[in-house]
């Protein structure tokens, strides 16, 4: 018997890299040494102060639901973090604790997008963004971006692509897959352009803290009405704990609260208690050491790939990715990734996961492995390029 499933589910695309990841795992199980540069997850385990706080919460019996908006003391801690890190006064009542950054994006999508409406999104960009919009019967207007705009939306692009069905724009700073950052002045200009259209500006700040040689500005420095998505997964290293937050205008919080009650009841309780330790000096020192390590990895891998012929026109200022143009090798990105996985056991992500614009000629490298492993990966890629080019 066959069943009919929703058009909604059929319209949501899978991560194409998962097919490569499955094959990578098969190769590992067969005894091959696979170097994983495909998945956007830090290789560091959760910092010990956070683990200890989680264990203490479990021992103390903190296993019940929290309020739907989150543990009050965690909302206060995040409020204090905005004051300490950015010099911003963000009241705790504007902060909604969510089940990962994904939970924040789902709530924002449901709040702001009616059926048939859409947001502007950069192409390339994080693939789940457009799928959340599809889930709420909205859509994404994908805007092609390249090195000439730092792979980011600009006021000119907002003006060009905005139409009567558009209700907002979502940008990321630092961005996935490109690692580019919007300056305070660029955020101000984007805020003004979206405001002129009477739309909402949403900024994904999930990679804040992971910037190199500079600190990323928060959109809240220039736009108190913007929506901010953030997460404990990247800088704070709590990927599997599934915890994030959303900063929203105060009058939006009651609407977000009733949706959170219905969709999630609350974010994971143990994760919330554990996350309180993120703001202690001991944990902050660990995060900064790890940021220095990511910077060293970027500073090794970027010139090494360029030397091999990968075209990376914009130096990433944040996150832990390199988005590389492989057009010089005359190939399709998915086949290119498959070749290096099968022949050199190096796993990288094809551009098709991040959009449509020139996606077949781009790949993403995640420098989420120690430098010795990156050095080994570069050596394997160098050897593999000889065979690849000889076969063309």
C-alpha positions as CSV (number, residue, x, y, z in Angstrom):
1,X,0.0,0.0,0.0
2,X,1.3,3.5,-0.9
3,X,0.4,6.6,1.1
4,X,0.2,10.2,0.0
5,X,2.4,12.5,2.0
6,X,2.2,16.3,2.1
7,X,3.5,18.5,-0.7
8,X,5.2,20.4,2.1
9,X,7.4,17.4,3.0
10,X,8.2,16.6,-0.6
11,X,9.3,20.2,-1.2
12,X,11.9,20.2,1.6
13,X,15.2,19.0,0.3
14,X,17.6,16.8,2.3
15,X,21.2,17.7,3.0
16,X,23.0,16.4,0.0
17,X,26.1,16.0,2.0
18,X,24.5,13.3,4.1
19,X,24.9,10.9,1.2
20,X,28.6,11.6,1.3
21,X,28.7,11.4,5.1
22,X,27.0,8.0,4.9
23,X,29.6,6.8,2.4
24,X,32.4,8.3,4.6
25,X,31.1,6.3,7.6
26,X,31.1,3.1,5.4
27,X,34.7,3.7,4.4
28,X,35.6,4.2,8.0
29,X,33.9,1.0,9.1
30,X,35.9,-0.7,6.3
31,X,39.1,0.5,8.0
32,X,39.9,3.6,6.0
33,X,41.1,6.8,7.6
34,X,38.6,9.5,6.6
35,X,39.3,13.1,7.3
36,X,36.0,14.9,8.0
37,X,35.9,18.5,6.7
38,X,32.3,18.4,5.7
39,X,30.2,18.8,8.9
40,X,29.8,22.2,10.6
41,X,30.4,21.0,14.1
42,X,33.4,21.9,16.3
43,X,35.7,19.0,17.1
44,X,36.0,20.1,20.8
45,X,33.9,18.4,23.3
46,X,31.7,20.6,25.6
47,X,33.9,22.5,28.0
48,X,34.2,20.9,31.4
49,X,32.6,23.7,33.5
50,X,29.4,23.2,31.4
51,X,29.5,19.4,31.7
52,X,29.9,19.8,35.5
53,X,27.0,22.2,35.7
54,X,24.8,19.8,33.8
55,X,25.8,16.9,36.1
56,X,25.1,19.0,39.1
57,X,21.7,19.9,37.8
58,X,20.9,16.3,37.2
59,X,22.0,15.3,40.7
60,X,19.9,18.1,42.1
61,X,16.8,16.8,40.3
62,X,16.4,19.6,37.9
63,X,14.5,17.5,35.4
64,X,11.1,19.2,35.1
65,X,9.8,21.5,32.5
66,X,10.9,25.1,32.7
67,X,8.7,28.1,31.6
68,X,8.2,28.1,27.8
69,X,10.3,31.3,27.5
70,X,13.1,29.6,29.3
71,X,14.8,29.4,32.7
72,X,14.6,33.0,34.2
73,X,18.2,32.9,35.4
74,X,19.4,31.9,32.0
75,X,17.5,34.7,30.3
76,X,19.1,37.1,32.8
77,X,22.5,35.6,32.2
78,X,22.2,36.2,28.4
79,X,21.0,39.8,29.1
80,X,24.1,40.3,31.1
81,X,26.2,38.8,28.3
82,X,24.9,41.5,25.9
83,X,25.9,44.2,28.4
84,X,29.4,42.7,28.9
85,X,30.2,41.8,25.3
86,X,28.4,44.5,23.3
87,X,27.6,47.2,25.9
88,X,24.0,46.7,25.1
89,X,21.0,46.8,27.4
90,X,18.8,43.9,26.2
91,X,16.1,43.2,28.8
92,X,15.7,39.5,29.8
93,X,12.0,39.7,29.0
94,X,13.0,40.1,25.3
95,X,15.0,36.9,25.3
96,X,13.3,33.6,24.4
97,X,15.2,30.4,25.1
98,X,14.7,27.8,22.3
99,X,15.6,24.2,21.3
100,X,18.7,25.2,19.4
101,X,19.0,28.0,16.9
102,X,16.6,25.9,14.7
103,X,13.9,26.4,17.3
104,X,14.5,30.2,17.2
105,X,14.2,30.2,13.4
106,X,11.0,28.1,13.5
107,X,9.4,30.5,16.0
108,X,10.5,33.6,14.0
109,X,9.2,32.1,10.7
110,X,5.8,31.2,12.3
111,X,5.5,34.7,13.8
112,X,6.4,36.7,10.8
113,X,5.5,34.8,7.6
114,X,1.9,34.2,6.4
115,X,1.2,31.7,3.6
116,X,2.4,33.0,0.3
117,X,4.8,35.6,1.8
118,X,8.5,35.4,1.8
119,X,11.9,36.7,3.0
120,X,15.0,37.6,1.1
121,X,17.9,35.3,1.7
122,X,21.4,35.2,0.3
123,X,22.3,32.5,-2.1
124,X,24.6,30.8,-1.0
125,X,23.3,30.5,2.5
126,X,22.4,28.0,5.3
127,X,19.9,25.6,3.7
128,X,17.6,25.1,6.6
129,X,16.5,28.7,6.5
130,X,14.4,28.3,3.3
131,X,13.0,25.0,4.5
132,X,11.6,26.5,7.7
133,X,9.9,29.1,5.6
134,X,8.4,26.3,3.5
135,X,7.2,24.6,6.6
136,X,5.0,27.6,7.5
137,X,3.7,27.8,3.9
138,X,5.9,30.8,3.1
139,X,8.9,31.0,0.9
140,X,12.4,32.2,0.3
141,X,13.4,34.7,-2.4
142,X,17.0,33.5,-3.0
143,X,19.2,36.4,-4.0
144,X,22.4,35.5,-5.8
145,X,25.5,37.0,-4.1
146,X,29.2,36.7,-4.7
147,X,32.6,38.1,-3.7
148,X,31.6,41.6,-5.0
149,X,29.1,42.0,-2.1
150,X,31.1,39.9,0.4
151,X,28.5,37.1,-0.2
152,X,26.0,39.3,1.7
153,X,22.7,41.1,1.0
154,X,23.1,44.8,0.4
155,X,20.6,47.7,0.3
156,X,20.8,47.7,-3.5
157,X,19.9,44.0,-3.6
158,X,17.0,44.6,-1.2
159,X,15.7,47.3,-3.4
160,X,16.1,45.1,-6.6
161,X,14.5,41.9,-5.2
162,X,11.8,43.2,-2.9
163,X,8.2,42.8,-4.1
164,X,4.7,42.9,-2.7
165,X,4.9,39.5,-1.2
166,X,8.2,40.2,0.7
167,X,7.9,40.7,4.4
168,X,11.5,40.6,5.6
169,X,15.1,39.8,5.0
170,X,17.3,37.2,6.8
171,X,21.1,37.6,6.9
172,X,23.9,35.9,8.7
173,X,27.0,37.4,10.2
174,X,29.3,35.5,10.3
175,X,27.7,33.6,7.4
176,X,27.6,29.9,6.6
177,X,29.2,28.8,4.2
178,X,31.3,31.8,3.5
179,X,32.4,33.1,6.9
180,X,31.9,36.7,5.9
181,X,30.9,39.4,8.5
182,X,28.6,42.4,8.2
183,X,30.1,45.6,9.6
184,X,28.1,47.9,11.9
185,X,27.7,50.3,9.1
186,X,26.5,47.6,6.7
187,X,24.0,46.4,9.3
188,X,22.8,49.9,9.7
189,X,22.3,50.4,6.0
190,X,20.5,47.0,5.7
191,X,18.3,47.9,8.6
192,X,17.3,51.2,7.0
193,X,16.6,49.6,3.6
194,X,14.3,46.9,5.1
195,X,12.6,49.4,7.4
196,X,11.9,51.6,4.4
197,X,10.0,48.6,2.9
198,X,8.1,48.2,6.2
199,X,9.7,44.7,6.6
200,X,11.4,42.8,9.4
201,X,15.2,42.3,9.6
202,X,16.4,39.1,11.1
203,X,20.1,38.4,11.7
204,X,21.6,35.0,12.4
205,X,24.4,35.7,14.9
206,X,25.0,32.0,15.7
207,X,28.8,32.3,14.9
208,X,29.3,35.4,17.1
209,X,32.4,34.9,19.2
210,X,34.1,32.9,16.4
211,X,35.6,35.9,14.5
212,X,39.3,36.4,13.9
213,X,41.2,39.7,14.3
214,X,37.9,41.6,14.9
215,X,34.7,41.4,16.9
216,X,31.3,41.1,15.0
217,X,28.8,43.9,15.6
218,X,25.3,42.9,16.7
219,X,22.5,44.2,14.7
220,X,21.0,45.3,18.1
221,X,23.6,48.0,18.2
222,X,21.8,49.8,15.3
223,X,18.3,48.3,15.2
224,X,16.4,47.7,18.4
225,X,13.5,46.2,16.5
226,X,15.5,43.5,14.7
227,X,15.1,39.8,15.5
228,X,18.3,38.0,16.5
229,X,18.9,34.3,16.3
230,X,21.7,32.8,18.4
231,X,22.8,29.4,19.7
232,X,24.9,27.7,22.3
233,X,26.2,25.3,19.6
234,X,29.2,27.0,18.0
235,X,31.2,29.5,20.2
236,X,29.9,27.8,23.3
237,X,30.5,24.3,22.0
238,X,27.1,22.7,23.0
239,X,25.9,21.2,19.7
240,X,24.2,18.1,21.1
241,X,22.6,20.0,24.0
242,X,20.2,21.7,21.5
243,X,19.9,25.1,23.0
244,X,19.6,28.5,21.5
245,X,17.8,31.9,21.9
246,X,15.8,34.5,20.0
247,X,15.9,38.2,20.8
248,X,12.6,39.9,19.8
249,X,10.8,43.2,20.2
250,X,9.0,43.1,23.6
251,X,5.5,43.2,22.0
252,X,6.3,40.0,20.0
253,X,7.2,38.0,23.1
254,X,3.6,37.0,24.1
255,X,3.0,35.7,20.6
256,X,6.3,33.7,20.7
257,X,5.5,32.4,24.1
258,X,2.2,30.8,23.1
259,X,3.8,29.2,20.1
260,X,6.7,27.9,22.2
261,X,4.2,26.4,24.6
262,X,2.5,24.5,21.8
263,X,5.5,23.6,19.7
264,X,8.1,22.7,22.4
265,X,6.6,23.1,25.9
266,X,10.2,24.3,26.8
267,X,13.8,23.9,25.8
268,X,15.8,21.0,27.4
269,X,16.0,21.7,31.2
270,X,19.4,20.2,31.8
271,X,20.8,22.1,28.9
272,X,19.6,25.3,30.3
273,X,21.1,24.7,33.7
274,X,24.4,23.7,32.1
275,X,24.4,26.8,29.9
276,X,24.5,29.0,33.0
277,X,28.2,28.0,33.3
278,X,28.9,29.4,29.8
279,X,29.1,32.9,31.2
280,X,31.6,32.2,34.0
281,X,35.2,33.3,33.5
282,X,36.6,29.8,33.5
283,X,34.4,28.8,30.6
284,X,34.9,32.0,28.7
285,X,38.7,31.5,28.9
286,X,38.3,28.1,27.3
287,X,36.1,29.5,24.5
288,X,38.7,32.1,23.7
289,X,41.5,29.5,23.6
290,X,39.4,27.6,21.1
291,X,38.8,30.7,19.0
292,X,42.5,31.1,18.8
293,X,42.9,27.5,17.6
294,X,40.2,28.1,14.9
295,X,42.1,31.2,13.8
296,X,45.3,29.2,13.4
297,X,43.5,26.6,11.4
298,X,42.1,29.2,9.1
299,X,45.4,30.8,8.7
300,X,46.9,27.5,7.7
301,X,44.2,26.1,5.4
302,X,43.3,29.2,3.5
303,X,46.7,29.8,1.8
304,X,47.3,26.0,1.4
305,X,44.1,25.6,-0.6
306,X,44.8,28.7,-2.7
307,X,48.2,27.3,-3.5
308,X,46.6,24.2,-4.8
309,X,44.4,26.2,-7.2
310,X,41.2,26.7,-5.2
311,X,39.8,30.2,-5.7
312,X,38.8,31.8,-2.4
313,X,38.3,35.5,-3.2
314,X,37.1,36.7,0.1
315,X,39.0,35.9,3.3
316,X,36.5,34.7,5.9
317,X,36.5,36.7,9.1
318,X,34.4,34.3,11.1
319,X,32.8,30.9,11.6
320,X,35.0,27.9,10.6
321,X,34.4,27.5,6.8
322,X,36.1,28.2,3.5
323,X,33.9,28.4,0.5
324,X,36.0,27.6,-2.5
325,X,35.5,28.0,-6.2
326,X,36.6,24.9,-8.1
327,X,35.9,26.0,-11.6
328,X,39.6,25.9,-12.4
329,X,39.4,22.1,-12.2
330,X,36.6,21.9,-14.7
331,X,34.2,19.7,-12.8
332,X,30.8,19.4,-11.0
333,X,31.1,20.0,-7.3
334,X,29.2,16.9,-6.2
335,X,31.4,14.6,-8.4
336,X,34.5,16.4,-7.2
337,X,33.5,15.7,-3.6
338,X,32.7,12.1,-4.3
339,X,36.1,11.6,-6.1
340,X,38.1,12.9,-3.1
341,X,36.1,10.9,-0.7
342,X,36.5,7.7,-2.6
343,X,40.1,8.1,-3.7
344,X,41.7,10.3,-1.0
345,X,39.3,9.7,1.9
346,X,38.8,13.5,2.5
347,X,35.1,14.5,3.0
348,X,34.0,18.0,1.9
349,X,30.6,19.5,1.2
350,X,29.3,20.3,-2.3
351,X,27.9,23.8,-2.9
352,X,24.5,22.5,-3.9
353,X,23.6,22.2,-0.2
354,X,23.8,26.0,0.1
355,X,21.7,27.2,-2.8
356,X,21.6,27.4,-6.6
357,X,23.8,30.3,-7.6
358,X,27.1,28.8,-9.0
359,X,26.6,26.0,-6.5
360,X,28.0,23.3,-8.9
361,X,31.4,25.1,-9.0
362,X,31.8,25.5,-5.2
363,X,32.7,23.4,-2.3
364,X,32.9,24.1,1.5
365,X,35.7,23.1,3.8
366,X,35.1,23.1,7.5
367,X,38.3,23.6,9.4
368,X,37.0,21.7,12.4
369,X,40.0,19.4,12.7
370,X,43.4,19.9,14.3
371,X,46.2,21.4,12.1
372,X,48.0,18.0,11.7
373,X,44.8,16.5,10.2
374,X,44.4,19.6,8.0
375,X,48.0,19.2,6.8
376,X,47.3,15.5,6.0
377,X,44.1,16.5,4.2
378,X,46.0,19.1,2.1
379,X,48.6,16.5,1.2
380,X,45.9,14.0,0.1
381,X,44.1,16.7,-1.9
382,X,47.3,17.7,-3.7
383,X,47.9,14.0,-4.6
384,X,44.3,13.6,-5.6
385,X,44.3,16.6,-7.9
386,X,47.1,15.0,-10.0
387,X,44.8,12.0,-10.6
388,X,41.7,14.2,-11.1
389,X,43.4,16.4,-13.7
390,X,45.0,13.5,-15.5
391,X,41.5,11.9,-15.9
392,X,39.9,15.0,-17.4
